[in-house]
Amino acid sequence: MDPYSAEGELINIHNAFHQGQYDQVVDYDTSSLSPENHLPARILQLRARIALGQTDDVLDDIAGEGETEYAAVCALAEFAKGNKEKAVKTVEGLAESDEGQDNGVVQVLGGTVLAAAGKCEEALQLLGRHQGNLEAVALIVQIHLQQNRNDLAVKEVQAARRWAQDSLLVNLAESWVGLRLGGDKYQQAFYVFEELAQAPSTSSVRTLVSQAVAELHLGRTEEAQAALDQAMKKEPNSAEAIANLLVLSVITGKDATDVTNTLKSVDAQHPLLSDLAEKSALFDKAATKYKAKVAA
């Protein structure tokens, strides 16, 4: 039986992870799991701790562990710490090794590291080796969207839908694609995110921010504000919630200076800040080509 299926032992901890409920994943009682599921469950818990910023503790806890899966976790933790070159080198070595080529954890975590490092084609090559791994499918969809290949993202989701049916990850991936395609797809994506965000058992900062993004696409700024306020109450220093508050401030014509400064203090390397800095520099460069002419 697939441990991640609706009847599988790992479905609850797996869904909690992808709903962004990292504390619940870390505290999940794994004592009753079958022996073969202890390692996959621990990998999810280690990943949740990395997401919570506990990278040093994770590296200390698994130091000396010999399993290939732990080497992949180490690479993810090192990348999260900022040691990007070391992480990429580790992943590339694992991907070429006999133990790592067909290892689902190596594929997913390695693909995550490579994609985040800008090595999207290498990531796709590694992820393409998967055998029915929905996390790999979700990452492939994200990479295609990042590459503006909506057609490939749609194709990937449609193929997964045939064998994964109503899996959470397929629903999420389809919603990501919907937000890119627009039109009536916005509303469909909103329904998925709202259901997750507003149900006490599935609500998290991640699902609330996702709902807010869908609300913004639908032009519902007040509802987006409410969802982001909920997210901030859960986690005042959530970089993603703050980043979307910045976007909302700009859309609604509010002064975004304070929100921008808050985001800089929380995550100075956030992609939104990097993108804004890049576009500002390009604007300034373009502006130098035009000089004011004063009439005599």
N, C-alpha and C positions, 0 to 999 in steps of 0.2 A: 504493500500500500504506500502511496505517496504520502510522506509525513506532513506535507504542506497542503494536502487536499482537505476538503471540508470534513472528512472523517479522520484525518491524520492527527497525530499527537502534537505536532508543532504549529498547527494552524493558528492558535491563539497568540502565541509569542511572536510568530511571524507577522501576523496582521498588526499586532501592537507596534512592532518595529516600523512597519511601513506607514502606520498612522502617526508616527512621530511621538509615540508614548514611551519614550526611552526609559524613564524611571520605572515604569511597569515591567519593561523587559528585563532591566537589571535585577529587579526584585522577584522575578518570576520563579516559582518553586519548580525545580526540575527533578526533584527526587523521585517522582513517580514515572519518569520517562523510561522508555525501553533503552537498554545499553547503547544501541546503535544511534540513538537520537541525542545522547548527551553531548557529543562533540558539536553537532550543528546548533544545538541550543546555546552552548557556551560561546560559539562564534558570534551568534546574534547578540548575546549579552556583552561581549567585548566590543562589538561594533557600536552598540548603544552607548557604552561608556566613552568611546571615542567621540561620538556625536555630542556627548555632554561635556566634552573638554578634558576628560581624564586620561589623556594620551600617555603621560609619564607612568601613571599607575598601571595602565594596560601593558606597556612595554616591560615594566618590572615583573608583573604577574606571569608573563609568558616567556620570560627570558630562559633560555635553555630547553624550551619545548621543541621536540624534534619533528612534529607533524608539519607537513607542507602547508596545511591550512593556517597554522600559527605564523608561518613565515609571511603569508599574504596579509594577515592581520597586522603584523609588524610594519609592513610596507605602507598600509593605510594609515597607521598611527604616525609613522615618520612623515608622511605627506602632510597630515594634519598639523604636525609640529612645525612645518616649514622646510623640512629636509627633503625637498622635492627630487633632487638629482639622485639621492640615495634610494628613495622610494621607487623611482622609475627603474633604476638599475636592478633593484631586487626583483621587481615584477617582470622585467624582461628576462632575467635569469630563470625565474620560475616558469615562465611561459615556454621556454625552450627545453626545460627539463622533462624527463620521462614522467616524473611524479606530478608535474603541474599541468601538462598539456590538456588532460581530460578532467581536471579537478574543477568542480563547479565553484568552489570558494575562490580559487585562483582566478578563474574567469571573471567572476563578478567583482571581486575586490581589485584585481589587477586591471580590469576594464575601467573601474572607477578612477583609479590612480592615473592611468594613461590618458583618459578623456580629460580629466581635470588638468593634466599637464599639457594639454593641447595636442596630444598624439592620438587624434581621433581615428585615423585609419588603422593604427596598430591596435587600438582598443576594439574596433569593430572586428578585426581579424581574430583577436583572442575570444571575444564574445561569441563570434560566429561558430565556435566549436561546441557550443552548448547542446545538450540533449534534453529538451523540454524543461529548461530552467527559466521560470517566469521573471526572475530578477534580471537575468541576462537580456530577456526580451525588453523589459522596461528600460534598461540602460541603452539598448540599441535604439529604441524609440527616442529617447532623450538626445542621443547623439545626432540622429537624423534631423530632429527639430533644430538643434543647434547649427547644423549645416544648411538649414533652410531647404531640406529635402522632405517636404511634407508628403510627397507621393510615396516615398519609401517608408516613412513613419506609419502612414495609413495602411500600407501593405503589411507591415510587420504586425500591427494590431489586429488586422483582419485575420491573418494566419493564426495568431495566438488565440483569438476568440473561438476558433473552430475546435481547439482541443482543451482550452482552459475554461471555456464557458464564462461563469459569473465570478471568476476570481477577483479579489480586491485589486491586485496589481494590474490586471487587464482593464478593469474599470477605471483605474487611475490613469493608465497609459492612454486609454481612449479619450479621457477627459483632457489630458495635456494636448493631445492632437486637436480636440474640439476647440480649445482656446486659441489655437493657431489658425484653424480653418475659419472660425467666426460664423456669422449668421445664426441659424437656429442651433448650431453646435454649442454656442455660448450657454444657452439655457440648459441643454443636456448636461454639460459639464457642471454647471451650477448645482443641479439637483444632486449629483454625486457628492460634491464637496460639502454642500449644506447638510446632507444627511449625516456625513461623518463628523462635521464640525459641531453640530447641535445636539447630537446624542451623547449623553454623559459617558457612555462606555467607550466611545471612540473619539471624543473631542480632545484636541491637542493644539498647540501653537501652530503646528504645520497645517492641520486641517482648517483651522480658523483663517490663517493667511491665504490658503487656497480658496476658501469661500470668498474672502475679500477681493481677491484678484478677479474671480468670476463676476462678482458684483460690479467691479470697476468696468469690466468689458461690457456689461449690460447697462452702464451709465447710471448705476444706483449708488451714488457717492455716500449718501447717509447710511445705507446698509453696510457699505464697505467700511465706513468709519466705525460702526457698531461692532463688526466682526474683529477689526484690528484692536479696538479697545479691549475686547474680551481676551485677545491674544496677549496684549500687554499686561493685563492683570495676571495672567498665568505666568508670564516670563517677561518682566520689565526690560531685560537686556537682550531680548531676541533681535538679532540683527535683521532677520527677514521681515519681522513685523515693523521694525523701525524703517527699513528701506521702503516698504510699501506705504507707510505713513508719509514718507517724503514724497513719493509719487502722488499720493492722494492730495497732499498740500499743494503741489504744483497744479494739478488738474483743477482744483477748486479755487485757485488764485490766492492761496494763503502764503504768508511769508514762510519759506522752508528753511531759513537759516538755522534756527534752533534744532530742528529735526536733523538737518545735515550734520551739525556739530555733534549731536548725540550719536549718530551712526559712526562718525569718525572716531569717537571715543570708545565705542563698543567694538568696531571692526574696521580699522583704518584701511584694510585691504579689500573691503567688500567690492564685488564686481560692479555694483551700481556707481560707487564713488570713482572707481577706475575708469568706467565708461564716461562719466561726466567730465572727468579731468581730461580724458583724451579728446572728447568733442570740444571742450573749451579751448584746448590748445590748437585744434584745427581751425576753430573760428577765429582765434587771435591771429593765426598765420594768414588766413584768407583776408582778414581785415587790413593787414599791412599793405595789401596790394592797392588799396583805395585810400587816397589822401583827399582831405577836404580842400575844395577849391574856393578861394575867397575872391569875390568879384571886386575889381578895381573901382 
